[in-house]
Amino acid sequence: MSQKFVCNCNGTMPLDAKALGISVHQSLCRQEVGSFIKALDGSEELVVACTQEAALFSELAEQSEKPLVAPLRFVNIREVAGWTQEAKVSGPKIAALLSLADVPEAEPVPVVQYESQGRLLIIGPGSSAIPWAEKVASTLDVSVLCTEPGDLPLTRNYPIYTGVVTKLEGYLGNFSVDWDLQNPIDPEMCTRCGACIEVCPENAIDLSFQIDLGKCKSHRACVSACASIGAIAFDRAERNRNAEFDLVLDLRADPKLRMSQTPQGYFAPGKDPLDQALAIGQLMEMVGEFEKPKYFVYNDKVCAHGRNGKVGCSACIDVCSTGAIQSVFKNGQGTVEVNPNLCMGCGACSTVCPSGAMRYNYPSVTHQGKELKTLITTFSAESAKLNQKVAPSLLFHTLKAGTQMIDALGRLAHVAPKQYEGLPSFLIPYGIEHIASTGLELWLGALTFGFAEVTLLLSGDEDPAYRAALEDQTKLANAILKAFGFDERIHLVMVDSVEDLQTLSKAMGVLRQRGALPSICASASFGFSNQKRETLEAVLEHLQKHAITPLPEQGATLPKSALLGGLAINADACTLCMSCVSSCPEGALIDNPDEPILTFIEKQCVQCGICTQTCPEQALTLQPRLKTVEQRKQKVVLNQTQIFHCISCGKPFGTAKMVDLMLAKLGAHGAFAGAAMERLKMCGDCRVVDMVKKEL
């Protein structure tokens, strides 16, 4: 356990010390700071229920002679509870938030390394790129690529190139840039002596040391003047250039990298001088060695990306906004490859992955499950003490942007309670690295733990693909709930930006007026697994056990985006060639080595669709649906037929249906005309023997 310091912020929060079981300070950051300083000499972990003065308490801890047992932990109870309109009844929520501090820290994850030597490339019009280069050249190893002419400095203190960018890729410490030199003057070779300017009869050359081809009349006097240097060539064959850099400042109006989350070390601030200055400030600090978490874990053994040269699921590739995930096929086996240096940790890939091959790990779902269990247990216990018996709701939000919004709303609700609505007393905020990293197994799992509903706060800075993915996953989660007879309990609150507090306030007001909802079922005792399908199966089994209405025998229809479902088969078209079996990456389709029988286990199917693409007869169709746990575990026969034996040697070599199909398709072929048609009823060996006999 930890020692917790709670303060009512100069009496502005109605905190009940007896109910909380903790001493409540009134001015911990000022007159009563001595109690915190004294605790620094103790042997307990310290938790401070104040985020506003985190810098002060951290500085005091650093000045302490005795090292802390564990890093300081801070919990915000003021903006999310103590300063809201329902502060007086927010005791259970405050207790729940404080209880999170006693959950052990998540297991550390591997890190991704970056190394930057400060090699900066500034891309853009010379008029804006060169002035910035002049300012940072003494600090960074700067180069300039002018995409539009601009007066060049007469001293060559740093490389200046010209041309059009054809390719730009990479990340901090490892950018590769290709460009096409389009002007006859190569600034890499130009000494800026000015001889070309003096001899040009059309004044087509100025201090940008680029030829205005609209004015040039092809006198080529400039070429003669530059003969000893060789910087001017109108018939230059090799125009492609390439160089590597650690950092890129892209000042073009139309930046090369358009993704919403650009790589580390790449900045495209636009035309605003202030934004450009801020970007320069960040670039100046990006020299040295850096690291970030490796956010994901990938298991290629359960990946449903591709088999037999066919692409099935590409959900992670489609949703990734950074271009970090690429398709890889080797010997017909399809997997994906993730560049950890490009990954920015949104986690959307894990959210849309149907098999769990791509797993978010910062933190793991297992750790999140422990925290959610702690929140619901503490809240329920404190509510019971007050005879409230209220089920809490859960508000997922991105740590940085969501916290900024919630804190700002809490402060406004405190000073202008008639204009802004703070968080209701039953709504517990839960910050995660990125809102796109959470999926339906976590949402539905939270409901089985006893939370009444789950709301996701989208702060407006998400990539459109993330929003679309979360909307699809929300529809799927609610469809599953509906199948069991429950009403919708997964909701999205989408605002335009972190400054759009009015929309968030209205959403909180709606929740507050409606009041808390009851839990949909008794609380589950299982924990979350890091395996997505395993957690989901446990959740579905619990929901089925407490369902209001039983699932229909044929199953409940789910949206097309479902990761659950079965297969429909056209038995007349199917020849039992078993191509689908070899293509299934999850082992959902199974053949029989002794007889032509195709069986299917629905629990294993992730609806990737590789089987439907592989089937030569197009006999298979995906059926997104939800059946009972018992039905989904069963091995069911999709199709079967009789074995066909060779009419010559009696050896089994196919199915009766396959032979009938061959007779229909090949019977008109000359090689099998007349009596020779009987060869189609023979195995391969006997067919050859028969053909040789007939020729002799």
Steps between C-alpha positions, in 0.01 A plus 500: 500500500600858451474815708249729338488877530156650432426870510166679469674787318436775752156365587368509141428125495248343740715197588387265776815387680311238701340345192830500314689367800779749431607823669398796285727804480384847414822656366742215439697696241547798733465515881473121542779405262709396801299179538594402145867585557500290816352203311791513255717350774260208544496153345165513317410582144347845477188599310388862470139568402591815314628541147510880490795519739675188370807704405532639853472162672738341250758772566470449876550126451814564292642719776443232763817339635340156510406344164135412454385141537314540170431790264236745614154430364239770443123463482258767385186507713427872477398567138338158450307484827559759774424802282197360317133565565476159669805538722309418820406152374826425319664323794488153341656632180777678690572184699511298179744742336724493806494120504670492158815627668532167684494295180859397417653674203468327167784276391764697307496455124791488255619832366574625149824692453568814294828676440523846347819687416309815411517472121204720408350542154279804449268457200301784349511832315842660523347820638393321818739204518826693473428754780429213741815321384701813579361502854570134586814432295725566799315241709382232257660335199258666261430450130239674286295366209343797322182396322453858379785744417624737766807722535792283610757621752829572327692300761473122487456422870261210441378295203218643292319288242215571260240277343176314557466239774414160350523286812521565873492224757647403834500619857715682755863427422422312180330712234566437132410771250501475120462803276518586134739778396298683235695823445810513277701651789607249765539699825718225647772588246425872467760728666269804473770696321235685300663451158181349359294799619733743328499330158132405474348730232140438614561557873359152552733436796485683833637447852301181537755357254223326312413558135154636424426274205214725395746781427790290371550512120766227491800721432699274737735784593462388859630154412814649350552729799468204738709260292782472755253428783251285308193592707275571200373231263184523291527138387574344840414127489530415869255717690407268787648585839483328838624577849434388856413719796404475866234773500270659244329839511251512214388857423313421180134592468435140399715280728619164375385309807127549545420245773342631820787364708824580324825321592717615786739767374275624218327837533268674254390817685347679202544868412445655843838641622405426862426136424826480307689644796340250736601217267857631487505505879403134512752406233781664696429257785499191283871431494637198684361162598129452566264216573129431510290197597443218257125524510403175328556126505446303180439125476526388138378149587141616543508778240226470237662733249562251224544141389572330168574835342156635593447806719235456765503746788683829448322694775818610678660623176188690400461680833865591566543873445879502518580244231676287761334173394581328173383178333761226465456179300756221513437170328131585476472563874383851579595687815543864589812685598496792742771764508517585872676830426203619294237369742358789705306285744139568397415130542230505231661194341427292810144634520408384149708178500249210503738228613702680766820461298563870552487583869535836672745481787525845659360390734369152436132410510579282801623803693204711390271223619656512846453876516138481387431227756651721771287798394172310495570313824588815694215705356245227574625453856489873575154534342371213713622678814285797402208276398521648150555173309585695186682335212773723359553582135841510335642784290794398282714786375844565353735589784634827365214654303219348707653602831545853369131518406367343819715720722398815312132404523535430873644845563223667299236298682643633826501869406196499269280207611193636320679503164714187515428149621777305669525121504207325673577329830453155346732558202860388561761633255762249390793630298679286243794575271271548198126461467541285187686234699194368679265244351180311556652227719596771752167685472284191533736367766446817703123440484544145629704640791199708603541835324166622373621646172813601312547839334791586273610862479646590160678834529503598133867443420455135401567382147172451308583131464512467879160660541352275233653193665365595843155565356502155334622330816238683709224382266632146524518510880144631527380240249643228725324653801176520304531134405488410870205732562693788657465862393786703355767571758798605288497865389723755327532866590668675208612860529664717234811589701636515853363855518146379427394486864139595425438167324661306782304699757171425322582130490575502874177688563300236315659226710445688822131565428445140397672364809694181559400178327489159665758237412390264225612189688660362813869576532736254334793352691734423211799713406590631159745306288755650266351275234214696345289202399542338840376810680215540254390138542490540878296820461253338258452202727423730794259713297326187372461370853323821606323571170150645507404314184661181366678506167298359209597155375635641175694768686460877514615700198799728559640789292736420214795621706445218750788282609250227590299290261461190293502378143224418256584241238348417164525123525407455134792715386754371753723220368672445836836586349598623849671815371318689773650279770857572397426872476335544842753668731306424818423131457125560485461278190604137536519211258492126567798291384284189464194630316385815316341697786538874559439609861496840665550638852338842519687608811825495303371709209605867491305585181819587309353373172809323365299181457236673288770645274687171475201279415521430122125438484406810706292270717568674834343814645579673828216527752568761770291376790498410866409150611508352847831409657405132478411522131819685414715235665344213306659344195230503235499336158478752216513249216577136428478257211599149395852400406553410135720199432708450185309270264828332406693439821237586760712762673306799644610819320224757540138560576201392296401864456845596376499219240151598384627858458799380296275294278281801436787740430751277318276248329504697175882514489661291224726316739196361677262451208298183466622202698793704627258684728544205733849633568345782704383234740854377550770616736798682351719191471238283334407780261860516371520123465175492306617774261829318430316172428268667255792661313677163468 
